[in-house]
Amino acid sequence: MRRTLPRWSGTLAVKAAVFITVMCCALAALLGVLVHVSVTNQTVGQARDLALARLEDATAAYEAGDPLTPGTGIDPAGLPAPLRSLAAAGDRGTMVDEHEGRPTMWAAGPADGGRALAVAVDYSQQARTIDGLDRAIGWSSALAIGATVLVGAFAVTRVTRRLHTTAGVARRISAGDLDARVNDPRTRDRTRPQDEVAAVAAALDSMAGSLQGKLLAEQRFTADVAHELRTPLTGLHAAAELLPPGRPTELVRDRVAALRTLTEDLLEISRLDTGRERLDLDTEELGALAERVVRASGTDTAVRVVRDARVETDRRRLERVLGNLVTNAHKHGRRPVVVTVDGPVVTVRDHGAGYPEYLVEHGPQRFRTEGGAKGHGLGLTIALGQAEVLGAQLEFRNAPGGGAVARLTLPQAPPDGRTADRE
């Protein structure tokens, strides 16, 4: 089983801090080892030269029969066994060892009778020097690592803060706020160096501007086409009413009515696209409102009220949303169609083939249908747009047992039942 890491461990700041800390520790360890080895070799070398020089003097005094100086002796107590064996074999050598509780540099050479002539030099000062150096290296490395991590974290935090700002603007754009821009100061001042974050921010702002222009042009085109169609459609409808009764007349009137519905849908979509729709809020009983919508649709739809709720909403817009969902369920699904009210949640379910995969993943798209379905894809598009105006959440999914499920979650009315108008 793969171990799951905490979410904070994936942030760029944490990764950069860990990288900086590891590199600083490695560098401090390398420099510390180099300094320690260099100073230790120098200190030990000086102590060894001093011990060997005293051994030369002691050897000369021993061969001349003169008395040995303090710290010098034949096979003295405490002489390390390896060094004693080396001297007995006829060689000279040095070795650091503890003697009488203190670090001692020993130098030994051969004497007559297979014995060892040895000199003991106090090594305490040199040992303290090396220990002090090691402590200084440790403290200085810790301070250097801490200072480097702080400076690095500050620098990385500035970059990540700009990245978070850019990501936030991208999320606002994806949510529909096409006026959102990063406006990174580095992109406005061309004399300043342009780093990668500024390049991303500039690209995002350029993309948002281009997208906004294209969407506004599309919205204007949709609104203009719908407005231009209204006048000839009105005349066409009046002319169709003057035709004599018969099957051809019914077909003409049916097509004119469908074209008028399409034109009105396009006008409604163009108004929703502008984002300037005004709500007329009132407190409504959700169960009773759902029953009115079903009666007005003239369809065989069951209404189940599991738990009724009072919601503060725009009645006309909510009826439009539920009416479109019920109509779509009967048009593209199969019976039975059930509207369920459970608190502020209204669910419309049919028992047909379900929603297309693209609709479940990306939501309804105007003028797109699949599987030979008839229609223009505007009913669910309008329902989703009106739900957003209401501040509600409309979700589309397919039921495990088959059928399409539309789930509308509405904001509940405040306890005191107050109403208000809002933009």
Solvent accessible surface area in square Angstrom, and as a share of the most:
residue,aa,sasa,rsa
1,M,243,1.08
2,R,223,0.81
3,R,207,0.76
4,T,124,0.72
5,L,122,0.61
6,P,64,0.40
7,R,231,0.84
8,W,161,0.56
9,S,29,0.19
10,G,49,0.47
11,T,59,0.35
12,L,90,0.45
13,A,37,0.29
14,V,43,0.24
15,K,116,0.49
16,A,20,0.15
17,A,30,0.23
18,V,84,0.48
19,F,131,0.55
20,I,34,0.17
21,T,47,0.27
22,V,86,0.50
23,M,101,0.45
24,C,22,0.13
25,C,57,0.34
26,A,57,0.44
27,L,104,0.51
28,A,18,0.14
29,A,60,0.46
30,L,102,0.51
31,L,95,0.47
32,G,10,0.09
33,V,87,0.50
34,L,101,0.50
35,V,64,0.37
36,H,61,0.27
37,V,70,0.40
38,S,68,0.44
39,V,43,0.25
40,T,30,0.18
41,N,96,0.49
42,Q,115,0.51
43,T,15,0.09
44,V,29,0.17
45,G,21,0.20
46,Q,111,0.49
47,A,1,0.01
48,R,96,0.35
49,D,94,0.49
50,L,76,0.38
51,A,0,0.00
52,L,56,0.28
53,A,52,0.40
54,R,113,0.41
55,L,0,0.00
56,E,90,0.41
57,D,100,0.52
58,A,7,0.05
59,T,24,0.14
60,A,61,0.47
61,A,22,0.17
62,Y,62,0.23
63,E,135,0.60
64,A,74,0.57
65,G,65,0.63
66,D,77,0.40
67,P,120,0.76
68,L,55,0.28
69,T,89,0.51
70,P,139,0.87
71,G,46,0.44
72,T,25,0.14
73,G,14,0.14
74,I,44,0.22
75,D,54,0.28
76,P,32,0.20
77,A,89,0.69
78,G,42,0.40
79,L,9,0.05
80,P,11,0.07
81,A,70,0.54
82,P,87,0.55
83,L,6,0.03
84,R,80,0.29
85,S,73,0.47
86,L,68,0.34
87,A,1,0.01
88,A,54,0.42
89,A,79,0.61
90,G,44,0.42
91,D,75,0.39
92,R,99,0.36
93,G,14,0.13
94,T,32,0.19
95,M,73,0.33
96,V,62,0.36
97,D,55,0.29
98,E,108,0.48
99,H,43,0.19
100,E,139,0.62
101,G,70,0.68
102,R,129,0.47
103,P,33,0.21
104,T,8,0.05
105,M,1,0.01
106,W,5,0.02
107,A,0,0.00
108,A,0,0.00
109,G,3,0.02
110,P,60,0.38
111,A,16,0.13
112,D,87,0.45
113,G,78,0.75
114,G,52,0.50
115,R,101,0.37
116,A,1,0.01
117,L,2,0.01
118,A,0,0.00
119,V,3,0.02
120,A,26,0.20
121,V,6,0.04
122,D,75,0.39
123,Y,12,0.04
124,S,12,0.08
125,Q,113,0.50
126,Q,42,0.18
127,A,22,0.17
128,R,142,0.52
129,T,65,0.38
130,I,19,0.10
131,D,70,0.37
132,G,26,0.25
133,L,40,0.20
134,D,56,0.29
135,R,150,0.55
136,A,57,0.44
137,I,34,0.17
138,G,41,0.39
139,W,180,0.63
140,S,62,0.40
141,S,23,0.15
142,A,56,0.44
143,L,129,0.64
144,A,55,0.43
145,I,32,0.16
146,G,32,0.31
147,A,55,0.43
148,T,58,0.34
149,V,33,0.19
150,L,131,0.65
151,V,105,0.60
152,G,12,0.11
153,A,37,0.29
154,F,134,0.56
155,A,53,0.41
156,V,25,0.15
157,T,54,0.32
158,R,117,0.43
159,V,55,0.32
160,T,14,0.08
161,R,139,0.51
162,R,41,0.15
163,L,64,0.32
164,H,126,0.56
165,T,69,0.40
166,T,11,0.06
167,A,37,0.29
168,G,21,0.20
169,V,8,0.05
170,A,39,0.30
171,R,155,0.56
172,R,120,0.44
173,I,12,0.06
174,S,97,0.63
175,A,92,0.71
176,G,53,0.51
177,D,54,0.28
178,L,28,0.14
179,D,105,0.54
180,A,2,0.01
181,R,63,0.23
182,V,21,0.12
183,N,84,0.43
184,D,8,0.04
185,P,67,0.42
186,R,44,0.16
187,T,19,0.11
188,R,158,0.58
189,D,55,0.29
190,R,180,0.66
191,T,125,0.72
192,R,98,0.36
193,P,118,0.74
194,Q,82,0.37
195,D,51,0.26
196,E,136,0.61
197,V,13,0.08
198,A,0,0.00
199,A,59,0.46
200,V,77,0.44
201,A,0,0.00
202,A,36,0.28
203,A,63,0.49
204,L,22,0.11
205,D,26,0.14
206,S,76,0.49
207,M,99,0.44
208,A,0,0.00
209,G,31,0.30
210,S,59,0.38
211,L,67,0.34
212,Q,35,0.15
213,G,38,0.36
214,K,141,0.60
215,L,58,0.29
216,L,73,0.36
217,A,47,0.36
218,E,81,0.36
219,Q,33,0.14
220,R,143,0.52
221,F,139,0.58
222,T,17,0.10
223,A,24,0.18
224,D,83,0.43
225,V,51,0.29
226,A,0,0.00
227,H,105,0.47
228,E,126,0.57
229,L,60,0.30
230,R,109,0.40
231,T,107,0.62
232,P,79,0.50
233,L,8,0.04
234,T,86,0.50
235,G,44,0.42
236,L,83,0.41
237,H,64,0.29
238,A,55,0.42
239,A,51,0.40
240,A,2,0.01
241,E,88,0.39
242,L,155,0.77
243,L,73,0.36
244,P,95,0.60
245,P,133,0.84
246,G,32,0.31
247,R,157,0.57
248,P,96,0.60
249,T,9,0.05
250,E,94,0.42
251,L,89,0.44
252,V,60,0.34
253,R,86,0.31
254,D,73,0.38
255,R,154,0.56
256,V,6,0.03
257,A,52,0.40
258,A,43,0.34
259,L,68,0.34
260,R,99,0.36
261,T,78,0.45
262,L,32,0.16
263,T,2,0.01
264,E,75,0.34
265,D,20,0.11
266,L,17,0.09
267,L,3,0.02
268,E,14,0.06
269,I,3,0.01
270,S,8,0.05
271,R,115,0.42
272,L,25,0.12
273,D,41,0.21
274,T,76,0.44
275,G,64,0.62
276,R,205,0.75
277,E,30,0.13
278,R,129,0.47
279,L,3,0.02
280,D,99,0.51
281,L,18,0.09
282,D,71,0.37
283,T,24,0.14
284,E,24,0.11
285,E,66,0.30
286,L,0,0.00
287,G,3,0.03
288,A,45,0.35
289,L,0,0.00
290,A,2,0.01
291,E,71,0.32
292,R,86,0.31
293,V,8,0.05
294,V,13,0.07
295,R,161,0.59
296,A,92,0.72
297,S,40,0.26
298,G,70,0.67
299,T,45,0.26
300,D,95,0.49
301,T,15,0.09
302,A,46,0.36
303,V,41,0.24
304,R,145,0.53
305,V,66,0.38
306,V,103,0.59
307,R,133,0.49
308,D,70,0.36
309,A,10,0.07
310,R,127,0.46
311,V,0,0.00
312,E,35,0.16
313,T,4,0.02
314,D,7,0.04
315,R,111,0.41
316,R,139,0.51
317,R,10,0.04
318,L,0,0.00
319,E,45,0.20
320,R,76,0.28
321,V,0,0.00
322,L,2,0.01
323,G,17,0.17
324,N,18,0.09
325,L,4,0.02
326,V,1,0.01
327,T,74,0.43
328,N,26,0.13
329,A,5,0.04
330,H,46,0.21
331,K,122,0.52
332,H,80,0.36
333,G,17,0.16
334,R,152,0.55
335,R,160,0.58
336,P,78,0.49
337,V,1,0.01
338,V,15,0.09
339,V,2,0.01
340,T,35,0.20
341,V,0,0.00
342,D,57,0.29
343,G,0,0.00
344,P,21,0.13
345,V,22,0.12
346,V,0,0.00
347,T,29,0.17
348,V,5,0.03
349,R,72,0.26
350,D,6,0.03
351,H,65,0.29
352,G,7,0.07
353,A,101,0.78
354,G,24,0.23
355,Y,25,0.09
356,P,40,0.25
357,E,115,0.52
358,Y,22,0.08
359,L,12,0.06
360,V,52,0.30
361,E,111,0.50
362,H,132,0.59
363,G,14,0.14
364,P,16,0.10
365,Q,65,0.29
366,R,73,0.27
367,F,109,0.45
368,R,95,0.35
369,T,56,0.33
370,E,78,0.35
371,G,86,0.83
372,G,78,0.75
373,A,39,0.30
374,K,165,0.70
375,G,35,0.34
376,H,89,0.40
377,G,21,0.20
378,L,6,0.03
379,G,32,0.31
380,L,13,0.06
381,T,19,0.11
382,I,0,0.00
383,A,0,0.00
384,L,47,0.23
385,G,15,0.14
386,Q,1,0.01
387,A,1,0.00
388,E,116,0.52
389,V,36,0.21
390,L,5,0.03
391,G,50,0.48
392,A,13,0.10
393,Q,106,0.47
394,L,15,0.08
395,E,70,0.32
396,F,20,0.08
397,R,106,0.39
398,N,59,0.30
399,A,10,0.08
400,P,141,0.88
401,G,74,0.71
402,G,32,0.31
403,G,2,0.02
404,A,5,0.04
405,V,4,0.03
406,A,1,0.01
407,R,91,0.33
408,L,0,0.00
409,T,45,0.26
410,L,6,0.03
411,P,56,0.35
412,Q,108,0.48
413,A,20,0.15
414,P,45,0.28
415,P,148,0.93
416,D,88,0.46
417,G,29,0.28
418,R,167,0.61
419,T,66,0.38
420,A,60,0.46
421,D,81,0.42
422,R,106,0.39
423,E,152,0.68
